[in-house]
Amino acid sequence: MKYVQRKRPAFFFYTIALKKQLLNKRASIGITAANLFNQCVNQRIISYGSNFSQSNMRNIPLRSFGIILSFKFGKLQLKKEDSNIPQIPAID
């Protein structure tokens, strides 16, 4: 009987975003960055058994930057909900 053992790598990914509203909240500009401090995510996979050992290294490029621009056209009208609709009671 032959057994194979494997160690899988952990994966850590993060995103940072900043947004500033302009023109009485009708426009906004923002920037975003993903995996800002590392160019690649490095993953090492190790497999081994009774008569072999294997090591693989994967470099996954995950760094990105972006600019977000948005503008609202027209007016949004919100209607008040009908008070005759039964509400689901809250569980305390």
C-alpha positions as CSV (number, residue, x, y, z in Angstrom):
1,M,0.0,0.0,0.0
2,K,1.3,3.5,-0.9
3,Y,0.4,6.7,0.9
4,V,0.8,10.2,-0.4
5,Q,0.8,13.2,2.0
6,R,0.4,16.8,0.8
7,K,0.7,20.2,2.5
8,R,-1.5,22.9,0.9
9,P,-0.6,26.6,1.2
10,A,-2.7,29.2,2.9
11,F,-4.1,32.1,0.8
12,F,-4.4,35.7,2.0
13,F,-5.9,38.5,-0.1
14,Y,-7.0,42.0,0.8
15,T,-8.5,45.1,-0.8
16,I,-8.3,48.7,0.3
17,A,-10.7,51.4,-1.1
18,L,-11.2,55.1,-0.5
19,K,-14.1,57.2,-1.8
20,K,-14.8,61.0,-1.7
21,Q,-18.3,62.4,-2.4
22,L,-18.5,65.7,-4.4
23,L,-21.1,68.1,-5.7
24,N,-23.7,67.6,-2.9
25,K,-23.3,63.8,-3.0
26,R,-24.1,63.6,-6.7
27,A,-20.6,62.6,-7.8
28,S,-17.9,60.6,-6.3
29,I,-14.3,59.7,-7.0
30,G,-12.4,56.8,-5.4
31,I,-9.3,54.7,-5.6
32,T,-8.9,51.0,-4.9
33,A,-5.9,48.7,-4.5
34,A,-5.8,44.9,-4.1
35,N,-2.9,43.1,-2.6
36,L,-1.1,46.5,-2.4
37,F,2.2,45.3,-0.7
38,N,2.9,42.1,-2.6
39,Q,3.2,41.8,-6.4
40,C,2.4,38.1,-6.3
41,V,0.9,35.5,-4.0
42,N,3.4,32.8,-3.5
43,Q,2.1,29.3,-2.9
44,R,4.4,26.3,-2.1
45,I,2.8,22.9,-2.4
46,I,4.8,19.9,-0.9
47,S,3.8,16.3,-1.7
48,Y,5.7,13.3,-0.3
49,G,5.4,9.6,0.1
50,S,7.5,6.5,1.0
51,N,9.9,6.9,-1.9
52,F,9.5,10.4,-3.3
53,S,9.3,14.1,-2.4
54,Q,7.9,16.9,-4.6
55,S,7.8,20.6,-4.2
56,N,6.0,23.1,-6.4
57,M,6.0,26.9,-6.2
58,R,3.2,28.9,-7.8
59,N,3.5,32.7,-8.2
60,I,0.0,34.2,-8.8
61,P,0.1,37.9,-9.8
62,L,-2.8,39.5,-7.9
63,R,-1.8,43.2,-7.4
64,S,-4.2,45.7,-8.9
65,F,-5.1,49.4,-8.7
66,G,-8.2,51.2,-9.9
67,I,-9.9,54.6,-10.1
68,I,-13.7,54.8,-9.6
69,L,-15.8,57.7,-11.0
70,S,-19.5,57.9,-10.5
71,F,-22.2,60.5,-11.1
72,K,-26.0,60.4,-10.3
73,F,-28.4,61.7,-12.9
74,G,-32.0,62.8,-12.0
75,K,-33.8,62.3,-8.7
76,L,-34.7,59.2,-7.0
77,Q,-38.2,59.2,-5.4
78,L,-38.8,56.9,-2.5
79,K,-42.4,56.2,-1.5
80,K,-43.4,55.5,2.0
81,E,-44.4,51.9,2.6
82,D,-48.1,51.0,3.1
83,S,-48.8,50.6,6.9
84,N,-51.6,48.1,6.3
85,I,-49.1,45.4,5.3
86,P,-48.6,43.0,8.3
87,Q,-45.1,43.1,9.6
88,I,-43.1,40.1,10.8
89,P,-42.6,40.5,14.6
90,A,-39.0,40.6,15.8
91,I,-37.7,37.8,18.0
92,D,-36.0,39.1,21.1
